[in-house]
Amino acid sequence: MRPDVQDQIISIIAREAVLEPAEVRPEMTLEELGLDSLGLVEMIFAIEETFGVSVPFNANEPAQTDFDISSVGAIVRAVERLISGPSAAAVA
């Protein structure tokens, strides 16, 4: 994981979960962080805005998405793939 991307995502998640970034670890799930569905959607919007990507996430069916939200680390890896993928340039 790239430290800069990880730090930015942890900062976004911490803000939405009303925590300090130091309290957020890569192995933690969103449930462990107390992030509700509104916080999840706000997190997705913030990630899209911060990184200039379009997150393939369906809030109505989160299990049916290509964007892994199983943990903070999984979110970081998914965003890194979006940033390095060809579609990232088209969205930015």
Buried (B, 14 or more C-beta within 10 A) or exposed (E): EEEEBBEBBBBBBBBBBEBEBEEBEBEBEBEEBEBEEEBBEBBBEBBBEBBEBBBEBEEEEEEEBEBBBEBBBBBBBBBBBBBEEEEBEEEE
